Amino acid sequence: MAVSFSQPVTTRAAGPAPEKLTDQIYQNTLEISRYLKIEVPDIPLDTLGEYHMGDMCIKIIDPVDDYAHLMEELFDFDLIKSMLEEGLFTLCFDAMNAITGPYAHAILEDRLGAMPGTVINGIPLPDFGGGHPDPNLTYAKELVDIMYDISAPDLGAASDGDGDRNMILGKSFFVNPSDSLAILAANAHHIPGYRDGLAGVARSMPTSLAIDRVAEKLGIDCYETPTGWKFFGNLLDAGKITLCGEESFGNGSNHVREKDGLWAVLFWLNLIAVRRQSVETITREHWQTYGRNFYSRHDYEGMDSVIAEEIMSDLRGKIPGLAGKSIGEYKVILSDDFSYTDPVDHSNTEKQGLRIVFTKGARIIFRMSGTGSDSATLRIYMEKFEPDPSQHDQDPQEALADMIMIANELSGILKRTGRGAPTVVT
């Protein structure tokens, strides 16, 4: 299809389009007066080579091979391979019958020498094998059961439907995605592709403040953005950040303009090969150094859209007036509907989540996600900072019990939905 626009539409990165670009595209669609099409045979997407469609050349490449070469530039494959060949370290990667299966087989088993069978659910299927390809403690139950068994491997990991998110587990030990981002940043100097240092880091607003503490110690900038990788794209293109991540199991770096699940797993493998410590030990030593940000997300999925909108509307009326007030033992130091001015293109994005920031490093955030015609997901994020190492062994839900109670009382979500608990707790 050929379309003539009054203005050229360009972007430098092959990632999510920034709002400035999508706004321009929309304006250009209002000027379309005709479109042209060409009849051509189907292109064999499973055969490498170059094909022509009119004046356009289409090149079919092997994405697995290209990706593997890029990962070899960032990580020490020889070191990881030697660790795996010793036979003293084992891992399990759950591809969840999604796109990372072929990549994981080629890299983890074929190139790095992990044992055959390391990759489970490695064949991409149209229905994901009847499962839900979401790498969290609820939907990646098969992997969770493996990692909490007495014979668990040393590292467990899963990735999602399109391969951009990840979950990391040690033996009977879950790494919160926010902690994972902070740990990667704190240990980037161990990794070949990042030994020259980090330009800066960024997190989405609902992601915990664990990464902020690392950035402060490293003396680099930490940007707080709305949820959505396009905001990171601008910062990456401008060279302002090197690593970034969202609490929804997505981490990435300047190697690509999107979060990357298998990249995060390789980062952890390289880190373990350097430090020769377990996932749990690395995480606990991180807490010893930086303190622990207890953090949890409660997802209420499949909500009636009207009820969800009413809850958010009521909260928008309550939350701005909380600043300066005390709730229990906490004082509210900030309460607003998060807005963001992009430091690169200066665009402004509003209404990105209702947040309440308390003393003692505590926060509560309410955010709508996945709104549909008749259903919606409402997410509630709770966080509290704990500097005392003697308190780091608490269960996150217990440590955050007062934050959970405040969030439930403010929103009335349990009563208004008639539910006894969230759909998913992370």
C-alpha positions in Angstrom: 0.0 0.0 0.0 1.4 3.4 -1.0 0.1 6.5 0.9 1.2 10.1 0.3 1.6 12.3 3.3 2.1 16.0 3.5 4.9 15.5 6.0 7.5 12.8 6.3 7.1 10.4 9.3 10.5 9.3 10.7 11.8 7.7 13.9 15.4 6.6 14.7 14.6 3.5 16.7 12.9 0.3 15.8 11.0 0.3 19.1 7.6 1.6 20.3 6.7 4.9 18.7 6.9 8.0 20.9 3.7 10.0 21.4 5.0 12.8 19.2 5.3 10.3 16.3 1.9 8.7 16.8 0.2 12.1 17.0 1.8 13.0 13.7 0.7 9.7 12.1 -2.9 10.4 13.3 -2.9 13.9 11.8 -1.6 12.5 8.5 -4.3 9.9 8.4 -6.8 12.7 8.2 -5.3 13.8 4.9 -5.4 10.4 3.1 -7.3 10.7 -0.2 -6.4 7.4 -1.9 -4.3 4.3 -1.5 -2.6 2.0 -4.0 -2.0 -1.7 -3.8 0.0 -4.3 -5.7 -0.8 -7.9 -6.3 2.2 -10.2 -5.6 2.7 -13.8 -4.6 3.1 -14.6 -0.9 6.7 -14.3 0.3 8.1 -17.6 1.8 8.9 -16.3 5.3 10.7 -19.5 6.2 13.3 -19.3 3.5 16.4 -17.0 3.8 16.9 -14.6 0.9 15.9 -11.4 -0.7 12.5 -10.9 -2.4 11.0 -7.9 -4.2 7.6 -6.4 -4.0 7.4 -3.6 -6.6 10.3 -1.3 -5.7 10.6 -2.6 -2.2 13.2 -5.2 -1.3 12.4 -7.6 1.5 15.2 -9.6 3.2 14.4 -12.7 5.2 17.0 -13.3 7.9 17.5 -15.8 10.7 16.5 -13.8 13.8 17.8 -16.4 16.2 21.3 -16.3 14.8 21.4 -12.5 14.7 20.2 -12.3 18.3 22.7 -14.9 19.5 25.5 -12.9 17.9 24.4 -9.7 19.7 24.2 -11.5 23.0 27.7 -12.8 22.5 28.9 -9.2 22.3 27.3 -8.3 25.6 27.9 -11.4 27.7 30.8 -13.7 28.4 29.6 -16.8 26.7 32.8 -18.7 27.4 32.6 -18.1 31.2 28.9 -19.1 31.3 29.7 -22.2 29.2 32.5 -23.2 31.5 30.2 -22.9 34.5 27.6 -25.1 32.9 30.1 -27.7 31.6 31.4 -28.2 35.2 28.1 -29.8 35.9 27.7 -28.0 39.3 25.2 -25.5 38.0 21.8 -26.3 36.6 18.9 -24.2 35.2 15.4 -24.5 33.9 14.0 -22.1 31.3 10.2 -22.1 30.7 9.4 -20.7 27.3 5.7 -21.1 28.0 5.1 -22.4 24.4 5.9 -19.0 23.1 8.4 -17.2 20.9 11.6 -17.6 23.1 11.6 -21.4 22.7 13.7 -21.5 19.6 16.0 -18.8 20.9 16.5 -20.5 24.3 17.2 -23.9 22.7 19.8 -22.4 20.3 21.5 -20.2 23.0 21.2 -22.0 26.3 21.4 -25.6 25.1 23.3 -25.5 21.8 25.8 -22.6 22.3 26.2 -22.5 26.1 26.0 -26.3 26.7 23.1 -26.5 29.1 21.8 -30.0 29.5 19.1 -31.1 27.0 15.7 -30.6 28.6 16.9 -27.3 30.2 14.3 -25.5 28.1 10.7 -26.7 28.8 7.6 -25.8 26.8 10.0 -24.7 24.1 7.8 -25.2 21.1 5.8 -22.1 20.1 2.1 -22.9 19.8 -0.8 -20.7 18.6 -2.7 -21.2 21.9 0.5 -21.4 24.0 -0.4 -25.0 24.9 -3.6 -23.9 26.5 -1.7 -21.9 29.1 -1.4 -18.2 29.9 2.0 -17.0 28.7 2.6 -14.6 31.6 5.8 -15.2 33.6 4.5 -14.7 37.2 4.0 -16.9 40.2 0.4 -17.6 39.2 0.6 -18.4 35.5 4.1 -20.0 35.4 3.0 -22.6 38.0 4.9 -25.5 36.3 8.2 -23.6 36.7 7.4 -22.5 40.3 6.6 -26.0 41.3 10.0 -27.1 39.9 11.9 -24.4 41.7 10.2 -25.0 45.0 10.9 -28.7 44.9 13.7 -30.3 46.9 15.5 -31.2 43.7 15.2 -27.7 42.2 17.9 -26.4 39.7 20.0 -23.4 40.7 18.3 -20.9 38.4 14.7 -20.9 37.1 13.5 -18.4 34.5 10.5 -17.9 32.3 9.6 -15.5 29.5 6.2 -14.5 28.0 4.3 -14.7 24.8 6.4 -12.2 22.8 9.6 -12.8 24.7 10.0 -9.3 26.2 9.4 -10.1 29.9 11.1 -12.4 32.4 10.8 -14.0 35.8 13.8 -15.1 37.8 13.8 -17.7 40.6 16.4 -19.4 42.7 15.9 -22.5 44.8 12.7 -21.9 46.6 13.4 -18.2 46.1 11.5 -15.6 44.0 13.2 -12.4 42.8 10.8 -9.5 42.6 11.2 -7.8 39.1 11.9 -4.5 40.8 14.7 -6.0 42.8 16.0 -7.8 39.7 16.4 -4.4 37.9 18.3 -2.9 40.8 20.6 -6.0 41.1 21.4 -5.9 37.4 22.3 -2.2 37.7 24.4 -2.6 40.8 26.3 -5.5 39.1 26.6 -4.2 35.6 30.4 -3.7 36.0 30.8 -7.5 36.0 29.3 -7.8 32.5 31.4 -7.2 29.4 28.8 -5.1 27.6 28.4 -2.7 30.5 31.9 -2.5 32.0 32.3 1.1 30.9 29.6 2.2 33.3 26.0 3.2 33.0 24.9 6.5 31.5 21.8 6.4 33.7 18.9 4.2 34.6 15.1 4.5 34.4 12.0 2.9 35.8 8.3 3.2 35.3 6.6 5.1 38.1 4.9 2.0 39.6 8.2 0.1 39.8 9.8 0.1 43.3 12.4 2.6 44.4 15.1 -0.1 44.7 16.8 1.1 41.5 16.8 4.7 42.8 19.0 3.6 45.7 21.5 2.0 43.3 21.6 5.0 41.1 22.2 7.3 44.0 25.2 5.2 45.1 26.6 5.0 41.6 26.2 8.8 41.1 24.0 8.5 38.0 20.6 9.8 37.0 17.4 7.8 37.6 14.4 8.7 35.5 10.8 8.0 36.6 8.5 7.5 33.5 5.0 6.5 32.8 4.4 2.8 32.1 5.3 2.0 28.5 8.6 1.3 26.8 8.3 4.2 24.3 9.2 6.6 27.2 12.4 4.6 27.7 13.1 4.7 24.0 13.5 8.5 24.0 15.9 8.3 26.9 17.9 5.5 25.3 18.1 7.3 21.9 19.4 10.4 23.7 22.1 8.4 25.5 20.7 9.4 28.9 20.2 5.8 30.2 21.7 2.4 29.7 19.4 0.1 31.7 15.7 0.4 32.3 12.8 -1.6 33.6 9.1 -2.0 34.6 7.7 -3.8 37.6 5.7 -6.0 35.2 8.6 -8.4 34.7 10.3 -6.3 32.0 13.9 -5.2 31.9 16.1 -4.0 29.1 19.1 -2.0 28.0 20.4 0.1 25.1 21.0 -3.0 22.9 17.4 -2.8 21.7 14.4 -0.5 22.1 12.2 -2.9 24.0 12.3 -5.0 27.1 14.1 -8.4 26.5 13.3 -11.5 28.5 16.1 -13.8 27.4 18.7 -10.9 27.7 17.8 -10.6 31.4 18.3 -14.4 31.9 21.7 -14.2 30.3 22.6 -11.2 32.4 21.8 -13.3 35.6 23.7 -16.3 34.2 26.8 -14.1 33.5 26.5 -12.5 37.0 26.3 -15.9 38.7 29.3 -17.2 36.7 31.3 -14.2 37.8 30.3 -14.1 41.5 29.9 -17.9 41.9 27.0 -17.3 44.3 23.4 -18.4 44.3 20.4 -16.3 43.2 19.3 -16.0 46.8 22.8 -15.0 48.1 23.2 -12.3 45.4 19.8 -10.9 46.3 20.3 -11.0 50.0 23.7 -9.3 49.8 22.1 -6.6 47.7 19.5 -6.0 50.5 22.4 -5.9 53.0 24.0 -3.1 51.0 21.0 -1.1 49.9 18.2 -2.1 52.2 15.1 -4.0 51.1 12.1 -2.4 49.3 9.2 -4.7 50.2 7.0 -4.5 47.2 3.8 -6.2 45.9 1.3 -5.7 43.1 -2.3 -6.8 43.5 -4.1 -7.4 40.2 -7.9 -7.4 40.0 -8.5 -8.8 36.5 -11.7 -9.1 34.6 -13.4 -6.3 36.6 -16.6 -4.7 35.4 -15.4 -1.6 33.5 -18.0 0.6 35.1 -17.1 -0.4 38.6 -13.4 0.0 37.9 -13.9 3.5 36.4 -16.0 4.4 39.4 -13.3 3.3 41.9 -10.7 5.3 40.0 -12.9 8.3 39.8 -13.6 8.3 43.5 -9.9 7.9 44.2 -9.1 10.9 42.0 -11.4 12.9 44.2 -9.8 11.7 47.4 -6.1 11.3 46.8 -5.0 14.9 45.9 -6.3 16.1 49.3 -4.3 13.6 51.3 -1.0 15.5 51.2 0.2 16.6 54.6 -2.3 14.3 56.4 -1.4 11.3 58.5 -2.8 7.8 57.9 -2.0 5.5 60.8 1.7 5.9 61.6 2.5 7.4 58.2 2.4 10.9 56.9 1.5 11.6 53.3 4.2 13.7 51.7 2.9 13.6 48.1 -0.4 12.6 46.5 -1.3 13.1 42.9 -2.2 11.7 39.5 1.3 11.2 38.0 2.2 13.3 35.0 5.5 13.3 33.0 7.3 15.8 30.9 9.7 14.0 28.6 13.2 15.5 29.1 14.1 14.7 25.4 11.1 15.9 23.3 9.4 17.9 26.1 6.0 16.2 25.5 3.6 15.9 28.4 1.8 12.8 29.5 -0.9 13.0 32.2 -3.1 10.7 34.3 -0.6 7.9 34.5 -1.5 6.5 37.9 -2.7 7.7 41.3 0.0 7.7 43.8 0.4 8.3 47.5 3.9 8.7 48.8 4.4 8.4 52.6 7.2 8.8 55.0 9.3 5.7 55.8 9.8 5.0 52.1 6.2 3.8 51.6 4.0 4.2 48.6 0.6 3.1 47.3 -0.3 3.4 43.6 -3.6 2.7 41.8 -3.6 2.2 38.0 -6.0 0.9 35.4 -4.6 -1.5 32.8 -6.0 -3.4 29.9 -9.3 -1.6 29.7 -11.8 -3.4 27.4 -15.4 -2.8 26.4 -16.8 -4.8 29.3 -13.8 -5.6 31.5 -10.8 -4.0 33.0 -7.8 -4.7 35.2 -7.1 -2.5 38.2 -3.7 -2.8 39.7 -2.7 -1.7 43.2 1.0 -1.4 44.0 2.3 -1.3 47.6 5.8 -0.5 48.8 7.8 0.0 52.0 11.5 0.4 52.6 13.2 -1.6 55.3 16.8 -0.7 56.1 17.2 -3.2 59.0 18.7 -6.5 57.8 17.1 -8.4 60.7 13.7 -7.6 59.1 14.5 -8.7 55.6 13.2 -12.2 56.0 9.6 -11.1 56.4 7.0 -12.3 53.9 6.2 -9.3 51.6 2.5 -9.6 52.2 3.0 -9.5 55.9 5.5 -6.7 55.7 3.1 -4.7 53.6 0.0 -5.6 55.6 -0.6 -2.0 56.8 -0.2 -0.6 53.2 -2.6 -3.3 51.9 -5.2 -2.4 54.5 -4.9 1.4 53.7 -5.2 0.7 49.9 -8.2 -1.6 50.4 -9.9 0.9 52.7 -9.3 3.9 50.4 -10.6 2.1 47.3 -13.2 -0.1 48.9 -12.2 -2.6 46.2 -13.1 -5.8 48.0 -16.5 -4.6 49.0 -17.3 -3.0 45.6 -16.2 -6.0 43.6 -17.5 -8.6 46.0 -14.1 -10.4 45.8 -12.2 -11.8 48.7 -8.8 -11.3 47.2 -6.9 -10.1 44.1 -6.7 -12.3 41.0 -2.9 -12.3 40.9 -0.5 -11.3 43.7 3.1 -10.6 42.7 
